[in-house]
Amino acid sequence: MNTLWDNIEKLSAVCRAAGAHLPDEELKALQIGKVAEEAGEAIHALHGLKGLTTCGDDHDWSEVQNDLVGSVIAALLAMHYNDPTGARTAFDEIFHRRTRRGHQAAAAA
C-alpha cells in the first residue's frame, strides 16, 4: 500500500516534470505560493458557506474540506521540493514538536 509520502513523491515527480523549464529555486517558490493559493480557496469557500461573498457563490463544508486537503498536499509538496530526501524526517520531527503539548495533555487526562 502506498503511504501518503509515497504519493507525495510520485506527485512531486509529475509536478517537477511539468515545471522542468523553470529554475529549481523558482519552482520551489511557486510551490510555496501554491500553499497560500489553496488556503485562500478554503477561506473563500468558508465565506461562501457563511453567505459572505459578493459573487453569490454557494459553498458547503465538503468544498472547504476539499480546499483544506489541497492546502495540505501543496504544503507537503513544497516540503518535498525543498528537501526531497529529508522531507519525511523533517515533517515527523516538526509534527512531534508542534503536537507535544497535546500528547502530554491527552496522556494526563
Disulfide bonds with the S-S distance in Angstrom:
none
